[in-house]
Amino acid sequence: MMEVSWKSVFLDTKAISHIVEQEIITYTAINGFKQSIRGYKRGKVKTNLVRYFTGTFKRLMDRTYLELPLEVFSNNN
């Protein structure tokens, strides 16, 4: 379960890993996993836990990505 979840995180963040720090990605993945476990315990998971985690992680990562300052995206590093 954990290997599949982490593989999902790796594949989902492959394109933005040079923009977003690995620490932020890891923190977001842990937070998403915690939320997925809570959702599983409450009976909100309709498919399987990995798919639910992937959707939760993508939602959290989108929010994190949109909150980044504009200077991060400039090419003048």
C-alpha positions in Angstrom: 0.0 0.0 0.0 2.7 2.5 1.0 4.9 1.7 -2.0 2.0 2.2 -4.4 1.0 5.5 -2.7 4.5 6.8 -2.8 4.9 5.8 -6.5 1.7 7.8 -7.2 3.2 10.8 -5.4 6.4 10.5 -7.4 4.6 10.3 -10.7 2.2 13.1 -9.9 5.0 15.5 -8.9 7.5 14.6 -11.5 6.8 17.6 -13.7 6.9 20.1 -10.8 9.7 18.7 -8.7 12.1 21.3 -9.9 9.8 24.1 -8.7 8.4 22.7 -5.5 10.8 21.6 -2.8 10.9 17.9 -1.9 10.1 18.8 1.7 6.8 20.4 0.7 5.9 17.5 -1.5 6.7 15.0 1.4 4.7 17.1 3.9 1.7 17.3 1.5 1.9 13.5 0.9 1.9 12.8 4.6 -1.0 15.2 5.2 -2.9 13.6 2.3 -2.3 10.1 3.7 -3.6 11.2 7.1 -6.7 12.6 5.5 -7.2 9.5 3.4 -7.0 7.3 6.5 -9.6 9.5 8.3 -11.8 9.3 5.2 -11.5 5.5 5.2 -12.4 5.2 8.8 -15.5 7.4 8.2 -16.6 5.3 5.3 -16.0 8.0 2.6 -13.8 5.8 0.4 -15.9 4.4 -2.4 -13.2 2.8 -4.6 -10.0 1.8 -2.9 -7.6 3.6 -0.5 -4.9 4.3 -3.1 -7.3 6.0 -5.5 -8.8 8.0 -2.7 -5.3 9.0 -1.5 -4.2 10.0 -5.0 -7.3 12.3 -5.4 -6.7 13.8 -2.0 -3.0 14.4 -2.6 -3.7 16.0 -6.0 -6.2 18.4 -4.5 -3.7 19.3 -1.7 -0.8 19.6 -4.1 -2.9 21.9 -6.4 -3.6 24.1 -3.5 0.0 24.2 -2.4 1.2 24.9 -6.0 -1.2 27.8 -6.4 0.0 29.3 -3.1 3.6 29.6 -4.3 4.9 33.1 -4.8 5.3 34.2 -8.4 9.1 34.6 -8.0 9.4 30.8 -7.8 8.4 30.5 -11.5 10.8 33.1 -12.9 13.7 31.9 -15.0 16.1 34.5 -13.5 17.6 32.2 -10.9 
